[in-house]
Amino acid sequence: MAGFDCDTLVVGGGVSGLAAALTLKNRGVDVRLLESRGYLGGAIRTVREEGYLLEFGPNSLMVRPEDAIDTVLADPELRARIVPASGLSKNRYVVKSGRLYPVPLSPWAFLRTPLLSWRGRRDILSEWKVPPRTGGPEETLSHFVRRRLGEEALDYFVDPFVKGVYASHPDLLSVEAAFPLLVRLEKEHGGLLRGAFKTFLKRRKRPSGSAPRGIFSFTGGMTDLVEAMGKRLGEDVGTNVDVIKYTRLEEGFRVALMYDETEYYMTSRRLILATSAPQAAELLEGDPDGPSSELKAIPYAPVTIAYAGFLREQVTHPLDGFGLLCPTAENRKVLGVIFSSTLFPGRAPEGKVLLTVFVGGMTGQKLAQSFDEDLERIVLRELTELLGVKGAPSFFRIHRWEKAIPQLILGHGETVRTIRKKLPSGLRLAGNYLDGISIARAFASGVRAAEELLSEDGGTPG
């Protein structure tokens, strides 16, 4: 490793970059991580204002025992800070005709829910009769769900779920890329209902792992997770460092970076770019053989988040759930609302509630760009109509993500395969645009990038 500032340089301090750096450090590799922001975590950031706990990114986490991030959660200090979601979080509301209805969680509730007509129920219950697809072009999520479950399941179950996860529309997403489990259930079990039942039985027999089952967060918010990972890396992390370009050397890489308005250079034998797709595209722009054009082609949904605090008596709705989602068919101005102060304790001052409202997405890009005063007016009108809010909020804050969530559209799988094929030896990418947008999948992306680099050297640090 003579002549290099470090063996492996990781650019980007989000979950993927942290996972990559931790994986390498645990294998004895001399690794450095650089982050352009003044904090680690990327989209994960928790802020406290006027007694409210605001999540600028993900509000919670779900982990399976087989997920690589479960090893991080085994840390005793972090485990002690885990906070399971309220028992009310199992309740999810969907808007129909201006009213909120809970998603049915039992056979009896399914038979009675106003979200479906009898024809809609019949279509879902008849799913086991639908033969599995054996060929043909890649499907959108809309086409897949309509084929197997019918139009109403698409409109009032799947569409709002997509709003909450991808801030998108089922017409825009590839079912294979965005929801590979659905494709696997159909392929391996012949249908979704059969496959879901068999998967449920199988998972009940697995060991529980370090994380609790279901949804959880931490006493200090999601930032606790990031801080625990950053603590493990210690002095191997640098923040407020902008990486502006890289150059391939005969052996290794030379990276130009800006710190405190001064340009510096670092060399490393290996390099991981754990940034967003647009940022990776910019860094790879000067490489004629690199995947810059493919990275640029990955679209992102803009999302604006509004945080509204009220006295509890100002809100008519009991707020007895995770939150509400708005199907496209309802033509609402918001994507959904999380009942943050119900979901976890300590999210709002005593006697007050916190509502986290999401606006924009792929179907509301202009709304996401609204002026602050217009956006506040829109949000408060929606909260009044949907939750019976009365009067002005005692707290209101807006946070914007111009490029919030990568969209796994038709052809995404092939795009990712092309991107990976074009990478030179010693260089890997990591991020939620590659293998899935959840925290667990983003973490796994970083682990994969690190392990692929190690495998080039036969699994040794180098």
C-alpha positions as CSV (number, residue, x, y, z in Angstrom):
1,M,0.0,0.0,0.0
2,A,3.0,2.2,-0.2
3,G,2.3,5.6,-1.7
4,F,-1.4,5.7,-0.9
5,D,-3.0,7.9,1.7
6,C,-5.3,5.0,2.5
7,D,-6.2,1.6,1.1
8,T,-9.9,2.4,0.4
9,L,-11.6,5.8,0.2
10,V,-15.4,5.9,0.7
11,V,-17.1,9.0,-0.6
12,G,-20.5,9.7,1.0
13,G,-21.5,9.4,4.7
14,G,-25.1,8.1,4.3
15,V,-26.1,4.6,5.4
16,S,-24.5,3.0,2.4
17,G,-21.2,4.7,2.8
18,L,-21.1,4.0,6.6
19,A,-21.9,0.3,5.9
20,A,-19.1,0.0,3.3
21,A,-16.6,1.7,5.6
22,L,-17.6,-0.4,8.6
23,T,-17.4,-3.6,6.6
24,L,-13.9,-2.8,5.4
25,K,-12.7,-1.6,8.8
26,N,-14.0,-4.8,10.4
27,R,-11.9,-6.8,7.9
28,G,-8.7,-4.9,8.8
29,V,-8.7,-2.5,5.8
30,D,-7.2,1.0,6.2
31,V,-10.3,3.0,5.2
32,R,-11.3,6.7,5.2
33,L,-14.8,8.1,4.7
34,L,-15.5,11.6,3.4
35,E,-18.9,13.4,3.7
36,S,-19.7,16.8,2.1
37,R,-22.3,17.7,4.8
38,G,-21.4,18.7,8.3
39,Y,-23.0,15.5,9.6
40,L,-23.2,11.8,8.8
41,G,-26.4,10.0,7.8
42,G,-27.3,11.5,4.4
43,A,-31.1,11.6,4.3
44,I,-31.2,10.4,7.9
45,R,-31.3,13.5,10.1
46,T,-33.1,14.2,13.4
47,V,-33.6,17.7,14.6
48,R,-35.2,19.1,17.8
49,E,-37.0,22.4,17.7
50,E,-39.2,23.9,20.4
51,G,-39.7,20.5,22.0
52,Y,-40.6,18.7,18.8
53,L,-38.5,15.9,17.3
54,L,-38.4,16.2,13.5
55,E,-37.2,13.5,11.2
56,F,-36.0,15.1,7.9
57,G,-35.7,11.6,6.4
58,P,-36.9,8.1,7.4
59,N,-39.1,8.1,10.5
60,S,-38.6,4.5,11.4
61,L,-37.0,1.2,10.6
62,M,-37.9,-2.4,10.0
63,V,-35.2,-5.1,10.0
64,R,-35.3,-8.8,9.3
65,P,-32.9,-11.2,11.1
66,E,-31.1,-11.9,7.8
67,D,-30.5,-8.2,7.0
68,A,-26.9,-7.2,7.4
69,I,-27.7,-4.1,9.4
70,D,-28.9,-6.3,12.2
71,T,-25.3,-6.7,13.2
72,V,-25.1,-3.0,14.0
73,L,-28.2,-3.2,16.1
74,A,-26.5,-5.8,18.3
75,D,-24.4,-3.0,19.9
76,P,-25.6,-2.9,23.5
77,E,-25.6,0.9,23.7
78,L,-27.7,1.2,20.5
79,R,-30.0,-1.6,21.5
80,A,-30.8,0.2,24.8
81,R,-32.0,3.1,22.8
82,I,-34.4,1.2,20.6
83,V,-38.0,2.3,20.9
84,P,-40.7,0.0,19.4
85,A,-43.6,1.8,17.7
86,S,-46.8,2.2,19.5
87,G,-49.3,-0.6,19.3
88,L,-51.5,1.8,17.5
89,S,-49.1,1.9,14.6
90,K,-50.7,-1.2,13.1
91,N,-53.6,1.0,12.1
92,R,-53.1,2.7,8.7
93,Y,-55.7,5.0,7.2
94,V,-56.5,5.4,3.6
95,V,-58.6,8.4,2.3
96,K,-61.7,7.6,0.2
97,S,-64.4,10.2,-0.7
98,G,-62.8,12.6,1.8
99,R,-63.1,10.2,4.8
100,L,-60.5,8.1,6.5
101,Y,-60.9,4.3,6.6
102,P,-58.5,1.9,8.3
103,V,-56.8,-0.7,6.1
104,P,-58.4,-4.0,7.0
105,L,-56.2,-6.2,9.2
106,S,-58.6,-9.2,9.7
107,P,-60.9,-11.3,7.5
108,W,-63.9,-9.7,9.2
109,A,-62.6,-6.2,8.6
110,F,-61.7,-7.1,5.0
111,L,-65.3,-8.2,4.4
112,R,-66.7,-5.0,5.8
113,T,-64.2,-2.3,4.7
114,P,-65.7,0.6,2.6
115,L,-62.4,0.7,0.7
116,L,-63.6,-2.1,-1.5
117,S,-66.8,-3.1,-3.2
118,W,-68.0,-6.7,-3.3
119,R,-66.4,-6.9,-6.7
120,G,-63.1,-5.7,-5.4
121,R,-63.2,-8.3,-2.6
122,R,-64.0,-11.0,-5.0
123,D,-61.1,-10.0,-7.3
124,I,-58.7,-10.3,-4.3
125,L,-60.1,-13.5,-3.0
126,S,-59.9,-15.0,-6.5
127,E,-56.2,-14.2,-6.9
128,W,-55.3,-17.9,-6.3
129,K,-57.0,-18.8,-9.5
130,V,-54.9,-16.4,-11.6
131,P,-52.1,-18.4,-13.4
132,P,-48.5,-17.2,-12.9
133,R,-47.0,-15.2,-15.8
134,T,-44.4,-17.2,-17.6
135,G,-42.9,-14.6,-20.0
136,G,-43.4,-11.3,-21.7
137,P,-42.0,-7.9,-21.3
138,E,-41.2,-6.3,-17.9
139,E,-44.3,-5.2,-16.1
140,T,-45.2,-2.0,-14.3
141,L,-46.5,-2.4,-10.8
142,S,-49.9,-1.3,-12.0
143,H,-50.1,-4.0,-14.6
144,F,-48.9,-6.7,-12.2
145,V,-51.5,-5.7,-9.5
146,R,-54.3,-5.2,-11.9
147,R,-53.6,-8.6,-13.4
148,R,-53.5,-10.5,-10.1
149,L,-55.7,-8.5,-7.7
150,G,-57.9,-6.2,-9.7
151,E,-58.5,-2.5,-10.1
152,E,-59.8,-1.6,-6.7
153,A,-56.9,-3.3,-4.9
154,L,-54.6,-1.2,-7.1
155,D,-56.4,2.1,-6.4
156,Y,-57.0,1.8,-2.7
157,F,-54.3,-0.6,-1.3
158,V,-51.3,-0.5,-3.6
159,D,-51.4,3.0,-5.0
160,P,-51.5,4.7,-1.5
161,F,-48.7,2.4,-0.3
162,V,-46.6,3.4,-3.3
163,K,-47.3,7.1,-2.3
164,G,-45.9,6.4,1.1
165,V,-42.8,4.5,0.1
166,Y,-41.7,5.9,-3.3
167,A,-43.7,9.1,-3.5
168,S,-44.7,7.8,-6.9
169,H,-47.4,6.1,-9.0
170,P,-47.7,2.4,-9.7
171,D,-47.7,3.2,-13.5
172,L,-44.2,4.5,-13.2
173,L,-42.5,1.7,-11.3
174,S,-41.1,-1.6,-12.4
175,V,-42.5,-4.4,-10.2
176,E,-39.4,-6.4,-10.7
177,A,-37.1,-3.6,-9.5
178,A,-39.3,-1.9,-6.9
179,F,-41.1,-4.9,-5.4
180,P,-39.1,-8.0,-6.3
181,L,-40.9,-10.0,-3.5
182,L,-44.2,-9.9,-5.4
183,V,-42.5,-11.3,-8.5
184,R,-40.8,-14.0,-6.5
185,L,-44.0,-15.0,-4.8
186,E,-45.7,-15.4,-8.1
187,K,-42.8,-17.3,-9.6
188,E,-42.1,-19.6,-6.7
189,H,-45.6,-20.2,-5.3
190,G,-47.9,-19.5,-8.2
191,G,-49.6,-16.6,-6.5
192,L,-49.4,-13.8,-3.9
193,L,-51.8,-15.2,-1.3
194,R,-50.3,-18.7,-1.3
195,G,-46.8,-17.2,-1.3
196,A,-47.5,-14.7,1.5
197,F,-48.9,-17.5,3.7
198,K,-45.9,-19.8,3.2
199,T,-43.5,-16.9,3.8
200,F,-45.2,-16.0,7.0
201,L,-44.9,-19.6,8.3
202,K,-41.3,-19.7,7.4
203,R,-40.4,-16.5,9.1
204,R,-42.1,-17.5,12.3
205,K,-39.5,-20.3,12.6
206,R,-36.4,-18.0,12.2
207,P,-34.4,-16.6,15.1
208,S,-35.4,-13.1,16.1
209,G,-32.1,-11.3,15.6
210,S,-30.9,-8.2,17.4
211,A,-33.7,-5.9,16.3
212,P,-37.3,-6.0,17.5
213,R,-39.9,-7.3,15.2
214,G,-42.0,-4.6,13.5
215,I,-41.4,-0.9,13.3
216,F,-39.0,0.9,15.6
217,S,-36.9,3.9,16.1
218,F,-34.6,5.2,18.9
219,T,-35.0,7.5,21.9
220,G,-33.1,10.3,20.1
221,G,-34.6,9.6,16.7
222,M,-33.1,7.9,13.7
223,T,-29.9,9.9,14.1
224,D,-29.0,7.5,17.0
225,L,-28.4,4.8,14.4
226,V,-26.1,6.9,12.4
227,E,-24.2,8.2,15.4
228,A,-23.6,4.6,16.5
229,M,-22.0,3.7,13.2
230,G,-20.0,6.9,13.0
231,K,-18.7,6.2,16.5
232,R,-17.3,2.8,15.4
233,L,-15.4,4.5,12.6
234,G,-14.0,7.2,14.9
235,E,-11.2,9.3,13.3
236,D,-11.5,7.6,10.0
237,V,-14.4,10.0,9.1
238,G,-14.1,13.5,7.7
239,T,-17.1,15.8,7.3
240,N,-17.5,19.1,5.4
241,V,-15.3,17.7,2.7
242,D,-16.5,18.1,-0.9
243,V,-15.0,15.5,-3.4
244,I,-15.0,17.3,-6.7
245,K,-13.4,14.8,-9.1
246,Y,-11.4,11.7,-9.3
247,T,-8.7,10.4,-11.7
248,R,-7.7,6.9,-12.4
249,L,-4.0,6.2,-11.8
250,E,-2.0,3.4,-13.2
251,E,-2.7,1.7,-9.9
252,G,-5.4,3.2,-7.7
253,F,-7.2,6.6,-7.7
254,R,-6.4,10.2,-7.1
255,V,-9.3,12.3,-5.6
256,A,-9.5,16.1,-5.6
257,L,-11.4,17.5,-2.7
258,M,-12.3,20.8,-1.2
259,Y,-12.0,21.5,2.6
260,D,-12.3,24.9,4.1
261,E,-12.1,26.5,0.7
262,T,-8.8,24.8,-0.1
263,E,-8.2,22.1,-2.7
264,Y,-6.5,18.9,-1.5
265,Y,-5.7,15.6,-3.0
266,M,-5.9,12.1,-1.7
267,T,-4.8,8.8,-3.3
268,S,-6.2,5.4,-2.5
269,R,-5.9,1.9,-3.9
270,R,-9.6,1.4,-4.1
271,L,-12.6,3.8,-4.2
272,I,-16.3,3.5,-3.3
273,L,-18.8,6.2,-4.3
274,A,-21.6,6.0,-1.9
275,T,-23.5,9.1,-3.1
276,S,-26.8,9.6,-4.9
277,A,-27.0,8.7,-8.6
278,P,-26.7,12.3,-9.8
279,Q,-23.7,12.9,-7.6
280,A,-22.0,9.7,-8.8
281,A,-22.7,10.7,-12.4
282,E,-21.0,14.1,-11.9
283,L,-17.9,12.5,-10.4
284,L,-17.7,10.0,-13.2
285,E,-18.4,12.6,-15.9
286,G,-14.7,12.7,-17.0
287,D,-14.5,8.9,-17.6
288,P,-15.5,8.2,-21.2
289,D,-15.9,4.5,-20.4
290,G,-17.8,5.0,-17.1
291,P,-21.6,4.8,-16.4
292,S,-22.2,8.5,-16.0
293,S,-25.0,8.6,-18.6
294,E,-26.8,5.6,-17.1
295,L,-26.6,7.2,-13.6
296,K,-28.0,10.5,-14.9
297,A,-31.0,8.6,-16.4
298,I,-32.3,7.5,-13.0
299,P,-35.1,9.9,-12.0
300,Y,-35.8,11.1,-8.5
301,A,-39.0,12.3,-6.9
302,P,-39.0,15.7,-5.1
303,V,-40.6,15.7,-1.7
304,T,-41.4,18.6,0.6
305,I,-42.1,17.8,4.3
306,A,-44.2,20.0,6.5
307,Y,-44.2,19.6,10.3
308,A,-47.2,20.9,12.1
309,G,-47.6,21.0,15.9
310,F,-51.0,21.5,17.5
311,L,-52.6,21.4,20.9
312,R,-54.2,17.9,21.2
313,E,-57.7,19.5,21.5
314,Q,-57.2,21.2,18.2
315,V,-57.4,17.9,16.3
316,T,-60.7,16.1,16.1
317,H,-59.4,12.8,14.8
318,P,-58.1,10.4,17.5
319,L,-54.8,10.0,15.7
320,D,-54.9,6.3,16.6
321,G,-52.5,5.0,14.0
322,F,-49.4,5.3,12.0
323,G,-50.9,7.9,9.7
324,L,-52.9,8.3,6.6
325,L,-52.3,7.9,2.8
326,C,-54.0,9.5,-0.1
327,P,-54.7,7.5,-3.3
328,T,-54.2,9.2,-6.6
329,A,-57.9,8.8,-7.3
330,E,-58.8,11.1,-4.4
331,N,-56.9,14.1,-6.0
332,R,-55.6,15.4,-2.6
333,K,-52.8,17.9,-2.4
334,V,-50.8,15.8,0.0
335,L,-49.3,12.3,-0.3
336,G,-49.9,11.4,3.3
337,V,-49.5,12.3,6.9
338,I,-47.6,10.5,9.7
339,F,-49.0,10.8,13.2
340,S,-45.5,11.3,14.6
341,S,-46.4,11.9,18.3
342,T,-48.6,8.7,18.3
343,L,-46.0,6.6,16.6
344,F,-43.2,7.1,19.1
345,P,-42.9,8.9,22.5
346,G,-41.1,12.1,23.0
347,R,-41.9,13.5,19.5
348,A,-44.0,16.5,20.8
349,P,-44.2,18.6,24.0
350,E,-46.7,17.5,26.7
351,G,-50.3,18.1,25.6
352,K,-49.4,18.7,21.9
353,V,-49.3,16.5,18.8
354,L,-46.9,16.5,15.8
355,L,-48.1,15.7,12.3
356,T,-45.6,15.1,9.5
357,V,-47.0,15.9,6.1
358,F,-45.6,14.9,2.8
359,V,-46.2,16.9,-0.4
360,G,-45.0,16.4,-4.0
361,G,-43.6,13.2,-5.4
362,M,-43.7,12.2,-9.0
363,T,-47.3,13.2,-9.4
364,G,-47.1,16.5,-7.6
365,Q,-43.7,18.0,-8.5
366,K,-45.1,21.5,-8.8
367,L,-46.7,21.3,-5.4
368,A,-43.3,20.3,-3.9
369,Q,-41.9,23.6,-5.3
370,S,-44.6,25.8,-3.8
371,F,-43.6,28.9,-1.9
372,D,-43.5,28.4,1.8
373,E,-46.6,30.5,2.5
374,D,-48.6,28.7,-0.2
375,L,-47.5,25.3,1.0
376,E,-48.5,26.1,4.6
377,R,-51.9,27.2,3.4
378,I,-52.3,24.0,1.3
379,V,-51.2,21.7,4.2
380,L,-53.4,23.3,6.8
381,R,-56.4,23.1,4.5
382,E,-55.8,19.4,3.9
383,L,-55.3,18.7,7.7
384,T,-58.6,20.6,8.4
385,E,-60.5,18.5,5.9
386,L,-59.0,15.2,6.7
387,L,-58.3,15.3,10.4
388,G,-60.7,18.0,11.6
389,V,-57.9,20.3,12.7
390,K,-59.1,23.6,14.2
391,G,-57.2,26.8,14.3
392,A,-53.6,27.7,13.5
393,P,-50.6,25.4,14.5
394,S,-48.4,26.5,17.4
395,F,-45.4,25.1,15.4
396,F,-44.8,24.8,11.6
397,R,-41.6,23.9,9.8
398,I,-40.8,23.0,6.2
399,H,-38.0,20.9,4.9
400,R,-37.4,20.2,1.2
401,W,-35.7,17.4,-0.7
402,E,-35.2,18.3,-4.4
403,K,-34.2,14.8,-5.2
404,A,-35.6,12.7,-2.4
405,I,-36.3,9.1,-3.7
406,P,-34.9,7.3,-6.7
407,Q,-37.5,5.9,-9.0
408,L,-37.1,2.3,-10.0
409,I,-38.8,2.6,-13.3
410,L,-39.0,0.1,-16.2
411,G,-35.6,-1.0,-17.3
412,H,-34.0,-0.1,-13.9
413,G,-32.6,-3.6,-13.4
414,E,-30.8,-3.5,-16.8
415,T,-29.6,0.0,-16.1
416,V,-28.0,-1.1,-12.8
417,R,-26.4,-4.1,-14.5
418,T,-24.9,-1.8,-17.1
419,I,-23.7,0.6,-14.5
420,R,-21.9,-2.2,-12.7
421,K,-20.4,-3.6,-15.8
422,K,-18.8,-0.3,-16.7
423,L,-17.0,0.2,-13.4
424,P,-13.2,-0.4,-13.5
425,S,-11.4,-2.7,-11.1
426,G,-11.1,-1.1,-7.7
427,L,-14.1,1.1,-8.0
428,R,-17.6,0.4,-6.7
429,L,-20.8,2.3,-6.2
430,A,-23.2,2.0,-3.3
431,G,-26.6,3.7,-2.6
432,N,-30.3,3.2,-2.4
433,Y,-30.8,3.6,-6.1
434,L,-29.1,0.3,-6.8
435,D,-30.9,-2.5,-4.9
436,G,-33.7,-0.9,-3.0
437,I,-34.6,2.3,-1.1
438,S,-35.1,1.0,2.4
439,I,-32.5,1.6,5.1
440,A,-31.8,-2.1,5.3
441,R,-31.3,-2.3,1.5
442,A,-29.1,0.8,1.4
443,F,-26.9,-0.7,4.2
444,A,-26.7,-4.0,2.2
445,S,-25.6,-2.0,-0.8
446,G,-22.6,-0.6,1.1
447,V,-21.7,-4.1,2.4
448,R,-21.9,-5.5,-1.1
449,A,-19.6,-2.8,-2.5
450,A,-17.0,-3.5,0.2
451,E,-17.2,-7.3,-0.2
452,E,-16.8,-7.0,-4.0
453,L,-13.6,-5.0,-3.6
454,L,-12.3,-7.5,-1.1
455,S,-13.1,-10.4,-3.4
456,E,-10.9,-8.8,-6.1
457,D,-8.0,-9.4,-3.7
458,G,-9.2,-12.9,-2.7
459,G,-10.9,-11.6,0.4
460,T,-7.8,-10.1,2.0
461,P,-7.3,-6.4,3.1
462,G,-4.7,-5.8,0.4
